[in-house]
Amino acid sequence: MCGIVGYIGFRQAPEICLAGLGRLEYRGYDSAGLAVITDNGQLDVRKVVGKIAALRELLQSQPLAGTIGIGHTRWATHGKPSVENSHPHLSCDGRIAVVHNGIIENYQELRSRLEAEGHTFTSQTDTEVMAHLIEKYYDGDLRAAVCRAVRDLQGAFAFGVICADSPGQMVAVRRFSPLVVGLGDGENYIASDMGAIRKETDRVYVIADDEVALLTPDKVELTDLDLNPVDREVFVIPWPADAAEKGGHKHFMHKEIHEQPDAIHACLAGRLSDPDKPIVLEDLNMSEREIKSLRKVVFTACGTAYHAGLVGRFLTEKLARIPAEADLAAELRARDPVVLDNTLCIVISQSGETADTLVALRDMKEKGAKVISVLNVVDSSIARESDGVVYIQAGPEIGVASTKAYTLQILTLELIALHFAEVRGVASPQQLHELKSALLKMPELAQTLLDREEDVKAIAAKYYQKPNALYLGRGINLPSALEGALKMKEISYIHAEGYSAGEMKHGPIALIEPSCFTVAIAVHGEVYDKMIGNIMEIKARSGPLIAVADDGDEQIPVTGVDPQADPDDVAGQPNDMLWVPPVPELVSPVTVAIPLQLLAYHAADMRGEHIDQPRNLAKTVTVE
């Protein structure tokens, strides 16, 4: 869950590594550090507790100089945030430096063994064992020492390593954690993801498990752990260098919310062009025979992607008429699901590196399921292990709280469900035409919703100081309630819970009081009348309410309002409204998502929170 970056070439490594770390800060920001090999052959290190800005400030007073260096931004797992626990970690002699993303599961055993051999540890981290293992095995060949050390490790990791006694080399290796090698002219790079080095190059190698990269300024050699050469095609990063910059927005999250019209257009391009033409999903890698023979579909994911999977489950049963389940990836193995013949598993992940989701994928493949992934990051670990991939085409998403990736995950699952329905012949031409037409209008509708941002901001100003929120939805928009609550709690720290409105009488109604506001998703559809009843229950108990409803709805604003209420009684006044353009209910989760994202964003901004880097969270969870 940390970020690593490295540079070897002819320019100053600290400034390049520092810039790369700034783009990786979404992966962790408890502490940060840099190590360089100086011109006189010494290893020099700077480390701080806190964010990259603190490291930048330290370097102004204690500068580093050198043309080979590695850097790290940390999300603490083993050991509290401290200078001692910050990376890079050094060998006993101070000649080897290591940065690490992941977890070494057997580090305690290795540490005990190394201490018995005379090695002295200075931190509580698992990472430090790698520095001492390399020192133990180093005999002048840095790459060989790294390979021997890796064979002792259990767990998930990506490492960058430099050694003062091998000043013209950098070594990188990975297992189950992301790592790319950037290719330049007389200079090369390593990073946890492509966005960290996109400003420097658009050509990378995506490293696979148990592969080792030896970098010099002039070349990159890829091998396996036995030092057998590995051939790998150069991957060209498809998005421009400025795609990971804020572009005038106050936060990345705000920028990414506003990128949704263009991102939706990119997601649909080449797949859906006409409501009367079939959907094209070339990378799905499923024949019509396979689709027609499906007996079950299992969706699995974590966090926001799981909420998208819940929508996918609903769509798969409603449209394609295939039995469907949805599991949190962290719970899938524990349930030990029954995999029938012709079971499809659809895994969903923005990064394609989510550890729990990757484990779930492997478990389902072992049980005999075909696995299709819905991803954003190209050539990620999940992509390489899937039988087919449908990319959502969101472009880089830097903000920890996922926004455009969520709406595009839903949109992609809509396309898959419609495609299955077409192939299986279980949906009427009229229904297919209506839903496709609605999806084609989504870029325009998304822009319409963004144009209403000031209205959402005004509502946020009324509620951002309240301590509690309850988000309610039913049917296909129950996941929208779960996701809306997650967005609010993770960036504003307002305690927010998402529930089925049908469960109100079974416990959650006890929470209703003036200090707890409710967000009720009440767009037209099969559950509209039931949502009216739920709103009345809330208002009868003096609960202030924000409703998400279709443009022109005249019933929701006054539902449950007491005409005799005191004008100062917020709970007794007309409901606050987040208006959305009317669409078929089965595609409404896309339109509902955008105002809920804006509501959470502005509440958090008014509370002065660190929106792009919420406390205790990281963008990509690469450890279980």
PAKOLSE-406912 format. One record per residue (C-alpha): residue in three letters; z, y, x. Coordinates in nm, 3 decimals, padded with zeros to 5 digits. Example, Ala and Ser with C-alpha at 12.3 -4.5 7.8 and 13.67 -1.06 7.14 Angstrom:
BEGIN
    aa         z         y         x
   ALA    00.780   -00.450    01.230
   SER    00.714   -00.106    01.367
END
This chain:
BEGIN
    aa         z         y         x
   MET    00.000    00.000    00.000
   CYS   -00.022    00.220    00.311
   GLY   -00.325    00.390    00.464
   ILE   -00.462    00.343    00.815
   VAL   -00.729    00.529    01.006
   GLY   -00.859    00.522    01.362
   TYR   -01.112    00.695    01.587
   ILE   -01.271    00.619    01.923
   GLY   -01.540    00.843    02.069
   PHE   -01.587    01.174    02.249
   ARG   -01.409    01.414    02.011
   GLN   -01.037    01.475    01.970
   ALA   -00.891    01.183    01.778
   PRO   -00.588    01.362    01.628
   GLU   -00.786    01.606    01.416
   ILE   -01.021    01.333    01.289
   CYS   -00.735    01.093    01.212
   LEU   -00.533    01.368    01.046
   ALA   -00.824    01.457    00.817
   GLY   -00.871    01.091    00.731
   LEU   -00.501    01.050    00.654
   GLY   -00.523    01.345    00.418
   ARG   -00.782    01.153    00.218
   LEU   -00.566    00.838    00.227
   GLU   -00.243    01.005    00.118
   TYR   -00.286    00.862   -00.232
   ARG   -00.201    00.523   -00.074
   GLY    00.145    00.636    00.032
   TYR    00.328    00.948    00.142
   ASP    00.680    00.851    00.245
   SER    00.606    00.912    00.613
   ALA    00.315    00.953    00.852
   GLY    00.229    00.921    01.219
   LEU   -00.036    00.926    01.492
   ALA   -00.074    00.756    01.829
   VAL   -00.333    00.850    02.092
   ILE   -00.421    00.738    02.441
   THR   -00.415    01.050    02.653
   ASP   -00.659    01.134    02.930
   ASN   -00.403    01.022    03.191
   GLY   -00.374    00.678    03.030
   GLN   -00.046    00.722    02.844
   LEU    00.030    00.636    02.481
   ASP    00.161    00.940    02.297
   VAL    00.307    00.925    01.944
   ARG    00.410    01.172    01.673
   LYS    00.587    01.058    01.354
   VAL    00.751    01.234    01.059
   VAL    00.921    01.158    00.730
   GLY    00.729    01.311    00.441
   LYS    00.370    01.392    00.364
   ILE    00.071    01.461    00.584
   ALA    00.148    01.833    00.573
   ALA    00.469    01.765    00.767
   LEU    00.275    01.574    01.033
   ARG    00.022    01.855    01.056
   GLU    00.306    02.104    01.107
   LEU    00.463    01.888    01.380
   LEU    00.132    01.868    01.566
   GLN    00.113    02.246    01.576
   SER    00.435    02.260    01.778
   GLN    00.389    01.927    01.960
   PRO    00.013    01.876    01.993
   LEU   -00.159    01.551    02.083
   ALA   -00.479    01.518    02.284
   GLY   -00.702    01.216    02.337
   THR   -01.030    01.066    02.224
   ILE   -00.890    00.737    02.093
   GLY   -00.620    00.727    01.829
   ILE   -00.480    00.559    01.519
   GLY   -00.295    00.709    01.224
   HIS   -00.090    00.592    00.927
   THR    00.049    00.716    00.598
   ARG    00.327    00.498    00.458
   TRP    00.447    00.369    00.124
   ALA    00.781    00.213    00.213
   THR    00.832   -00.161    00.159
   HIS    01.049   -00.288    00.446
   GLY    01.295   -00.023    00.555
   LYS    01.367    00.318    00.403
   PRO    01.149    00.619    00.488
   SER    01.258    00.734    00.833
   VAL    01.106    00.831    01.166
   GLU    01.210    00.494    01.311
   ASN    01.037    00.304    01.031
   SER    00.725    00.520    01.038
   HIS    00.406    00.390    01.194
   PRO    00.258    00.359    01.454
   HIS    00.496    00.098    01.597
   LEU    00.508    00.029    01.969
   SER    00.564   -00.267    02.199
   CYS    00.874   -00.276    02.421
   ASP    00.685   -00.123    02.713
   GLY    00.537    00.151    02.493
   ARG    00.181    00.054    02.595
   ILE    00.063   -00.099    02.263
   ALA    00.054    00.084    01.927
   VAL   -00.004   -00.075    01.586
   VAL   -00.065    00.062    01.234
   HIS   -00.049   -00.171    00.937
   ASN   -00.121   -00.192    00.564
   GLY    00.029   -00.488    00.376
   ILE    00.326   -00.722    00.411
   ILE    00.406   -00.982    00.678
   GLU    00.589   -01.245    00.477
   ASN    00.737   -01.438    00.771
   TYR    00.844   -01.134    00.973
   GLN    01.214   -01.223    00.976
   GLU    01.146   -01.559    01.137
   LEU    00.909   -01.398    01.389
   ARG    01.154   -01.119    01.463
   SER    01.436   -01.365    01.535
   ARG    01.212   -01.561    01.769
   LEU    01.093   -01.250    01.954
   GLU    01.445   -01.110    01.988
   ALA    01.552   -01.445    02.136
   GLU    01.273   -01.402    02.391
   GLY    01.407   -01.061    02.490
   HIS    01.209   -00.818    02.272
   THR    01.398   -00.514    02.143
   PHE    01.323   -00.381    01.794
   THR    01.375   -00.019    01.690
   SER    01.290   -00.033    01.318
   GLN    01.360   -00.235    01.003
   THR    00.990   -00.286    00.926
   ASP    00.789   -00.604    00.915
   THR    00.507   -00.430    01.105
   GLU    00.691   -00.403    01.434
   VAL    00.669   -00.778    01.494
   MET    00.292   -00.740    01.537
   ALA    00.334   -00.492    01.825
   HIS    00.568   -00.734    02.002
   LEU    00.348   -01.038    01.935
   ILE    00.047   -00.861    02.087
   GLU    00.260   -00.761    02.386
   LYS    00.367   -01.124    02.425
   TYR    00.010   -01.252    02.426
   TYR   -00.160   -00.966    02.611
   ASP   -00.308   -01.066    02.949
   GLY   -00.572   -00.797    02.982
   ASP   -00.781   -00.895    02.676
   LEU   -00.661   -00.691    02.377
   ARG   -00.885   -00.860    02.120
   ALA   -00.775   -01.208    02.226
   ALA   -00.409   -01.103    02.205
   VAL   -00.459   -00.966    01.853
   CYS   -00.628   -01.289    01.744
   ARG   -00.341   -01.500    01.879
   ALA   -00.085   -01.276    01.709
   VAL   -00.263   -01.292    01.375
   ARG   -00.245   -01.672    01.381
   ASP    00.135   -01.641    01.375
   LEU    00.136   -01.423    01.064
   GLN    00.172   -01.508    00.697
   GLY    00.098   -01.251    00.430
   ALA   -00.151   -00.972    00.359
   PHE   -00.241   -00.719    00.623
   ALA   -00.489   -00.486    00.787
   PHE   -00.414   -00.368    01.142
   GLY   -00.542   -00.106    01.380
   VAL   -00.439   -00.157    01.744
   ILE   -00.477    00.042    02.064
   CYS   -00.341   -00.029    02.414
   ALA   -00.297    00.211    02.705
   ASP   -00.407   -00.068    02.941
   SER   -00.735   -00.109    02.746
   PRO   -00.815    00.261    02.698
   GLY   -01.179    00.217    02.599
   GLN   -01.110   -00.020    02.309
   MET   -00.968   -00.034    01.960
   VAL   -00.914   -00.358    01.768
   ALA   -00.890   -00.399    01.390
   VAL   -00.829   -00.711    01.181
   ARG   -00.756   -00.790    00.816
   ARG   -00.642   -01.056    00.575
   PHE   -00.618   -00.980    00.201
   SER   -00.592   -00.603    00.263
   PRO   -00.883   -00.358    00.266
   LEU   -01.044   -00.242    00.589
   VAL   -01.374   -00.079    00.678
   VAL   -01.530    00.011    01.012
   GLY   -01.732    00.331    01.022
   LEU   -02.034    00.360    01.249
   GLY   -02.125    00.678    01.432
   ASP   -02.333    00.791    01.729
   GLY   -02.116    00.753    02.038
   GLU   -01.809    00.725    01.814
   ASN   -01.670    00.475    01.564
   TYR   -01.391    00.461    01.306
   ILE   -01.159    00.235    01.109
   ALA   -01.000    00.312    00.771
   SER   -00.838    00.155    00.469
   ASP   -01.121    00.279    00.251
   MET   -01.457    00.447    00.277
   GLY   -01.339    00.781    00.137
   ALA   -01.119    00.843    00.442
   ILE   -01.418    00.857    00.677
   ARG   -01.703    00.957    00.444
   LYS   -01.702    01.309    00.593
   GLU   -01.783    01.153    00.931
   THR   -02.032    00.877    00.840
   ASP   -02.203    00.704    00.551
   ARG   -02.250    00.371    00.738
   VAL   -01.977    00.111    00.742
   TYR   -01.900   -00.254    00.791
   VAL   -01.676   -00.396    00.519
   ILE   -01.452   -00.642    00.703
   ALA   -01.373   -00.980    00.546
   ASP   -01.056   -01.189    00.573
   ASP   -00.963   -01.307    00.923
   GLU   -01.241   -01.105    01.083
   VAL   -01.180   -00.893    01.389
   ALA   -01.357   -00.575    01.493
   LEU   -01.366   -00.463    01.857
   LEU   -01.461   -00.095    01.873
   THR   -01.574    00.106    02.173
   PRO   -01.737    00.449    02.154
   ASP   -02.083    00.291    02.175
   LYS   -02.060   -00.033    01.975
   VAL   -01.874   -00.251    01.728
   GLU   -01.844   -00.626    01.770
   LEU   -01.738   -00.841    01.473
   THR   -01.597   -01.190    01.528
   ASP   -01.373   -01.444    01.359
   LEU   -01.033   -01.533    01.503
   ASP   -01.199   -01.783    01.737
   LEU   -01.416   -01.498    01.871
   ASN   -01.734   -01.642    01.720
   PRO   -01.977   -01.357    01.642
   VAL   -02.008   -01.249    01.278
   ASP   -02.329   -01.097    01.144
   ARG   -02.279   -00.828    00.885
   GLU   -02.522   -00.590    00.717
   VAL   -02.442   -00.221    00.737
   PHE   -02.328   -00.087    00.401
   VAL   -02.447    00.265    00.315
   ILE   -02.187    00.459    00.114
   PRO   -02.367    00.569   -00.204
   TRP   -02.173    00.887   -00.282
   PRO   -02.195    01.226   -00.108
   ALA   -01.948    01.348    00.151
   ASP   -01.789    01.607   -00.078
   ALA   -01.723    01.361   -00.363
   ALA   -01.363    01.318   -00.247
   GLU   -01.282    01.690   -00.235
   LYS   -01.108    01.885   -00.512
   GLY   -01.401    02.114   -00.580
   GLY   -01.194    02.411   -00.696
   HIS   -00.959    02.214   -00.920
   LYS   -00.584    02.243   -00.871
   HIS   -00.543    01.867   -00.850
   PHE   -00.765    01.564   -00.797
   MET   -00.650    01.429   -01.132
   HIS   -00.779    01.739   -01.308
   LYS   -01.109    01.717   -01.122
   GLU   -01.147    01.351   -01.214
   ILE   -01.073    01.413   -01.580
   HIS   -01.352    01.672   -01.577
   GLU   -01.593    01.437   -01.400
   GLN   -01.597    01.202   -01.698
   PRO   -01.914    01.326   -01.871
   ASP   -02.121    01.268   -01.556
   ALA   -01.939    00.945   -01.476
   ILE   -02.002    00.808   -01.826
   HIS   -02.370    00.893   -01.790
   ALA   -02.380    00.709   -01.455
   CYS   -02.206    00.407   -01.607
   LEU   -02.461    00.382   -01.888
   ALA   -02.767    00.449   -01.670
   GLY   -02.997    00.150   -01.643
   ARG   -02.780   -00.049   -01.882
   LEU   -02.817    00.124   -02.217
   SER   -03.105    00.361   -02.281
   ASP   -03.194    00.307   -02.648
   PRO   -02.984    00.187   -02.945
   ASP   -03.258   -00.056   -03.041
   LYS   -03.304   -00.213   -02.698
   PRO   -03.089   -00.488   -02.541
   ILE   -02.814   -00.400   -02.297
   VAL   -02.901   -00.485   -01.936
   LEU   -02.623   -00.608   -01.705
   GLU   -02.806   -00.744   -01.403
   ASP   -02.501   -00.813   -01.187
   LEU   -02.312   -00.999   -01.458
   ASN   -02.464   -01.319   -01.323
   MET   -02.438   -01.509   -01.653
   SER   -02.724   -01.684   -01.825
   GLU   -02.774   -01.673   -02.201
   ARG   -02.681   -02.039   -02.211
   GLU   -02.349   -01.968   -02.040
   ILE   -02.272   -01.681   -02.275
   LYS   -02.352   -01.887   -02.583
   SER   -02.132   -02.173   -02.464
   LEU   -01.821   -01.963   -02.392
   ARG   -01.507   -02.105   -02.552
   LYS   -01.252   -01.853   -02.426
   VAL   -01.234   -01.524   -02.235
   VAL   -00.921   -01.428   -02.038
   PHE   -00.876   -01.068   -01.928
   THR   -00.635   -00.996   -01.644
   ALA   -00.541   -00.676   -01.463
   CYS   -00.249   -00.448   -01.373
   GLY   -00.132   -00.112   -01.504
   THR   -00.401    00.110   -01.651
   ALA   -00.668   -00.156   -01.594
   TYR   -00.459   -00.397   -01.804
   HIS   -00.470   -00.150   -02.093
   ALA   -00.848   -00.147   -02.061
   GLY   -00.834   -00.527   -02.068
   LEU   -00.643   -00.515   -02.396
   VAL   -00.930   -00.313   -02.541
   GLY   -01.172   -00.569   -02.396
   ARG   -00.983   -00.853   -02.564
   PHE   -01.008   -00.677   -02.900
   LEU   -01.381   -00.609   -02.857
   THR   -01.457   -00.964   -02.743
   GLU   -01.306   -01.114   -03.055
   LYS   -01.431   -00.849   -03.298
   LEU   -01.787   -00.826   -03.169
   ALA   -01.867   -01.144   -02.976
   ARG   -01.641   -01.372   -03.186
   ILE   -01.501   -01.548   -02.878
   PRO   -01.128   -01.632   -02.859
   ALA   -00.976   -01.393   -02.605
   GLU   -00.649   -01.338   -02.423
   ALA   -00.518   -01.063   -02.199
   ASP   -00.254   -01.113   -01.931
   LEU   -00.084   -00.892   -01.680
   ALA   -00.210   -01.027   -01.350
   ALA    00.144   -01.051   -01.213
   GLU    00.237   -01.282   -01.502
   LEU   -00.075   -01.498   -01.529
   ARG    00.029   -01.764   -01.280
   ALA    00.374   -01.794   -01.434
   ARG    00.220   -01.872   -01.773
   ASP   -00.005   -02.137   -01.616
   PRO   -00.280   -02.079   -01.875
   VAL   -00.487   -02.364   -02.008
   VAL   -00.844   -02.326   -01.887
   LEU   -01.092   -02.498   -02.114
   ASP   -01.446   -02.588   -02.022
   ASN   -01.662   -02.275   -02.039
   THR   -01.372   -02.032   -01.990
   LEU   -01.458   -01.691   -01.853
   CYS   -01.201   -01.475   -01.671
   ILE   -01.273   -01.102   -01.656
   VAL   -01.063   -00.926   -01.391
   ILE   -01.039   -00.547   -01.391
   SER   -00.943   -00.326   -01.097
   GLN   -01.036    00.023   -00.986
   SER   -00.995   -00.051   -00.616
   GLY   -01.096   -00.416   -00.612
   GLU   -00.799   -00.473   -00.379
   THR   -00.509   -00.504   -00.626
   ALA   -00.301   -00.789   -00.484
   ASP   -00.171   -00.939   -00.811
   THR   -00.518   -00.927   -00.964
   LEU   -00.669   -01.096   -00.660
   VAL   -00.410   -01.375   -00.683
   ALA   -00.483   -01.416   -01.056
   LEU   -00.855   -01.436   -00.981
   ARG   -00.801   -01.713   -00.729
   ASP   -00.575   -01.903   -00.966
   MET   -00.830   -01.891   -01.247
   LYS   -01.110   -02.002   -01.015
   GLU   -00.900   -02.294   -00.897
   LYS   -00.852   -02.393   -01.260
   GLY   -01.229   -02.396   -01.310
   ALA   -01.293   -02.064   -01.483
   LYS   -01.595   -01.851   -01.406
   VAL   -01.479   -01.506   -01.288
   ILE   -01.651   -01.176   -01.359
   SER   -01.498   -00.856   -01.224
   VAL   -01.514   -00.501   -01.357
   LEU   -01.465   -00.277   -01.053
   ASN   -01.522    00.064   -00.908
   VAL   -01.513    00.008   -00.531
   VAL   -01.823   -00.169   -00.402
   ASP   -01.789   -00.478   -00.182
   SER   -01.412   -00.494   -00.220
   SER   -01.211   -00.815   -00.188
   ILE   -01.225   -00.892   -00.562
   ALA   -01.598   -00.825   -00.566
   ARG   -01.662   -01.071   -00.286
   GLU   -01.461   -01.346   -00.454
   SER   -01.607   -01.302   -00.803
   ASP   -01.898   -01.494   -00.952
   GLY   -02.039   -01.170   -01.091
   VAL   -01.953   -00.799   -01.077
   VAL   -02.014   -00.510   -01.313
   TYR   -01.942   -00.181   -01.134
   ILE   -01.814    00.102   -01.350
   GLN   -01.985    00.370   -01.132
   ALA   -01.692    00.615   -01.145
   GLY   -01.725    00.737   -00.786
   PRO   -01.414    00.801   -00.574
   GLU   -01.089    00.833   -00.769
   ILE   -00.820    00.991   -00.552
   GLY   -00.547    01.081   -00.802
   VAL   -00.288    00.804   -00.827
   ALA   -00.293    00.823   -01.208
   SER   -00.624    00.669   -01.310
   THR   -00.834    00.871   -01.555
   LYS   -01.210    00.844   -01.524
   ALA   -01.183    00.484   -01.404
   TYR   -00.994    00.393   -01.722
   THR   -01.252    00.539   -01.959
   LEU   -01.533    00.376   -01.762
   GLN   -01.354    00.042   -01.759
   ILE   -01.339    00.060   -02.138
   LEU   -01.703    00.169   -02.155
   THR   -01.809   -00.120   -01.931
   LEU   -01.614   -00.369   -02.141
   GLU   -01.784   -00.224   -02.450
   LEU   -02.120   -00.298   -02.288
   ILE   -02.017   -00.652   -02.196
   ALA   -01.887   -00.725   -02.547
   LEU   -02.201   -00.585   -02.707
   HIS   -02.417   -00.786   -02.468
   PHE   -02.229   -01.104   -02.557
   ALA   -02.263   -01.023   -02.927
   GLU   -02.639   -00.970   -02.888
   VAL   -02.692   -01.293   -02.698
   ARG   -02.475   -01.496   -02.936
   GLY   -02.637   -01.341   -03.246
   VAL   -02.301   -01.274   -03.414
   ALA   -02.334   -00.899   -03.484
   SER   -02.570   -00.739   -03.730
   PRO   -02.854   -00.518   -03.602
   GLN   -02.701   -00.230   -03.796
   GLN   -02.363   -00.266   -03.625
   LEU   -02.523   -00.297   -03.282
   HIS   -02.737    00.011   -03.345
   GLU   -02.436    00.215   -03.462
   LEU   -02.218    00.125   -03.165
   LYS   -02.492    00.172   -02.906
   SER   -02.580    00.510   -03.056
   ALA   -02.216    00.614   -03.027
   LEU   -02.198    00.505   -02.663
   LEU   -02.513    00.700   -02.579
   LYS   -02.346    01.014   -02.717
   MET   -02.034    00.966   -02.505
   PRO   -02.127    01.201   -02.219
   GLU   -02.178    01.482   -02.471
   LEU   -01.862    01.395   -02.664
   ALA   -01.659    01.381   -02.344
   GLN   -01.772    01.733   -02.261
   THR   -01.681    01.847   -02.612
   LEU   -01.329    01.714   -02.558
   LEU   -01.299    01.887   -02.220
   ASP   -01.411    02.214   -02.379
   ARG   -01.098    02.192   -02.598
   GLU   -00.862    02.180   -02.302
   GLU   -00.689    02.507   -02.382
   ASP   -00.585    02.369   -02.721
   VAL   -00.432    02.064   -02.550
   LYS   -00.261    02.288   -02.298
   ALA   -00.102    02.493   -02.579
   ILE    00.042    02.176   -02.732
   ALA    00.172    02.062   -02.394
   ALA    00.354    02.396   -02.364
   LYS    00.550    02.315   -02.683
   TYR    00.666    01.972   -02.568
   TYR    00.681    01.954   -02.188
   GLN    01.056    02.020   -02.177
   LYS    01.148    01.740   -02.417
   PRO    01.300    01.435   -02.243
   ASN    01.150    01.155   -02.452
   ALA    00.821    01.058   -02.613
   LEU    00.701    00.773   -02.831
   TYR    00.330    00.687   -02.840
   LEU    00.212    00.488   -03.142
   GLY   -00.117    00.315   -03.215
   ARG   -00.251    00.016   -03.403
   GLY   -00.546   -00.218   -03.368
   ILE   -00.790   -00.124   -03.096
   ASN   -00.590    00.193   -03.025
   LEU   -00.259    00.021   -02.952
   PRO   -00.379    00.005   -02.586
   SER   -00.451    00.380   -02.613
   ALA   -00.086    00.437   -02.702
   LEU    00.029    00.223   -02.409
   GLU   -00.201    00.409   -02.171
   GLY   -00.109    00.752   -02.307
   ALA    00.260    00.676   -02.255
   LEU    00.193    00.547   -01.904
   LYS    00.008    00.864   -01.809
   MET    00.290    01.081   -01.939
   LYS    00.570    00.891   -01.768
   GLU    00.401    00.841   -01.430
   ILE    00.312    01.203   -01.360
   SER    00.551    01.415   -01.570
   TYR    00.853    01.179   -01.553
   ILE    00.910    01.232   -01.925
   HIS    01.047    00.903   -02.057
   ALA    00.759    00.776   -02.270
   GLU    00.717    00.445   -02.451
   GLY    00.402    00.301   -02.606
   TYR    00.442    00.082   -02.915
   SER    00.253   -00.070   -03.200
   ALA    00.315    00.154   -03.500
   GLY    00.360   -00.165   -03.700
   GLU    00.671   -00.237   -03.492
   MET    00.848    00.087   -03.585
   LYS    01.085   -00.071   -03.835
   HIS    01.173   -00.344   -03.585
   GLY    01.361   -00.116   -03.349
   PRO    01.175    00.188   -03.208
   ILE    01.240    00.402   -03.517
   ALA    01.598    00.430   -03.392
   LEU    01.469    00.664   -03.121
   ILE    01.335    00.924   -03.363
   GLU    01.517    01.258   -03.349
   PRO    01.417    01.619   -03.274
   SER    01.441    01.568   -02.896
   CYS    01.191    01.280   -02.904
   PHE    00.833    01.373   -02.987
   THR    00.582    01.120   -03.115
   VAL    00.213    01.098   -03.033
   ALA    00.041    00.908   -03.314
   ILE   -00.319    00.791   -03.277
   ALA   -00.460    00.816   -03.628
   VAL   -00.839    00.820   -03.608
   HIS   -01.030    00.677   -03.905
   GLY   -01.075    00.303   -03.922
   GLU   -00.916   -00.012   -04.053
   VAL   -00.560    00.098   -03.973
   TYR   -00.585    00.464   -04.077
   ASP   -00.386    00.429   -04.402
   LYS   -00.114    00.235   -04.223
   MET   -00.085    00.510   -03.961
   ILE   -00.036    00.762   -04.242
   GLY    00.265    00.561   -04.354
   ASN    00.405    00.551   -04.002
   ILE    00.368    00.926   -03.965
   MET    00.560    00.978   -04.287
   GLU    00.843    00.758   -04.152
   ILE    00.867    00.973   -03.840
   LYS    00.862    01.304   -04.021
   ALA    01.126    01.184   -04.268
   ARG    01.360    01.144   -03.970
   SER    01.298    01.494   -03.829
   GLY    01.066    01.374   -03.557
   PRO    00.821    01.630   -03.414
   LEU    00.473    01.483   -03.405
   ILE    00.141    01.522   -03.225
   ALA   -00.145    01.341   -03.395
   VAL   -00.478    01.235   -03.247
   ALA   -00.719    01.255   -03.539
   ASP   -01.085    01.298   -03.626
   ASP   -01.231    01.647   -03.659
   GLY   -01.205    01.768   -04.018
   ASP   -00.918    01.541   -04.120
   GLU   -00.718    01.736   -04.380
   GLN   -00.453    01.474   -04.449
   ILE   -00.293    01.414   -04.109
   PRO   -00.188    01.777   -04.035
   VAL    00.038    01.790   -04.342
   THR    00.143    01.425   -04.369
   GLY    00.519    01.405   -04.403
   VAL    00.571    01.781   -04.381
   ASP    00.863    01.924   -04.576
   PRO    00.745    02.242   -04.755
   GLN    01.109    02.358   -04.777
   ALA    01.171    02.318   -04.404
   ASP    01.323    02.599   -04.202
   PRO    01.045    02.783   -04.011
   ASP    01.243    02.724   -03.691
   ASP    01.255    02.350   -03.752
   VAL    00.968    02.217   -03.539
   ALA    01.000    01.869   -03.688
   GLY    00.951    02.006   -04.040
   GLN    00.635    02.202   -03.964
   PRO    00.269    02.087   -03.981
   ASN    00.181    01.830   -03.720
   ASP    00.029    01.940   -03.392
   MET   -00.325    01.811   -03.365
   LEU   -00.536    01.671   -03.084
   TRP   -00.878    01.668   -03.246
   VAL   -01.148    01.422   -03.142
   PRO   -01.508    01.391   -03.262
   PRO   -01.540    01.109   -03.517
   VAL   -01.692    00.789   -03.377
   PRO   -01.692    00.425   -03.486
   GLU   -01.342    00.286   -03.447
   LEU   -01.453    00.027   -03.191
   VAL   -01.554    00.297   -02.942
   SER   -01.273    00.543   -03.024
   PRO   -01.051    00.440   -02.727
   VAL   -01.289    00.633   -02.501
   THR   -01.261    00.959   -02.694
   VAL   -00.889    00.917   -02.757
   ALA   -00.817    00.873   -02.385
   ILE   -00.936    01.217   -02.272
   PRO   -00.699    01.443   -02.472
   LEU   -00.408    01.213   -02.386
   GLN   -00.494    01.247   -02.018
   LEU   -00.505    01.625   -02.050
   LEU   -00.176    01.630   -02.242
   ALA    00.000    01.438   -01.967
   TYR   -00.165    01.645   -01.695
   HIS   -00.061    01.983   -01.838
   ALA    00.291    01.866   -01.923
   ALA    00.333    01.753   -01.562
   ASP    00.181    02.072   -01.425
   MET    00.413    02.287   -01.635
   ARG    00.707    02.086   -01.504
   GLY    00.590    02.151   -01.146
   GLU    00.546    01.787   -01.051
   HIS    00.334    01.642   -00.770
   ILE    00.058    01.519   -00.998
   ASP   -00.174    01.355   -00.746
   GLN    00.115    01.184   -00.567
   PRO    00.381    01.090   -00.820
   ARG    00.706    00.965   -00.673
   ASN    00.735    00.600   -00.574
   LEU    00.370    00.527   -00.661
   ALA    00.055    00.458   -00.464
   LYS   -00.305    00.439   -00.576
   THR   -00.381    00.087   -00.465
   VAL   -00.115   -00.182   -00.489
   THR   -00.217   -00.423   -00.213
   VAL    00.109   -00.620   -00.204
   GLU    00.258   -00.847   -00.469
END
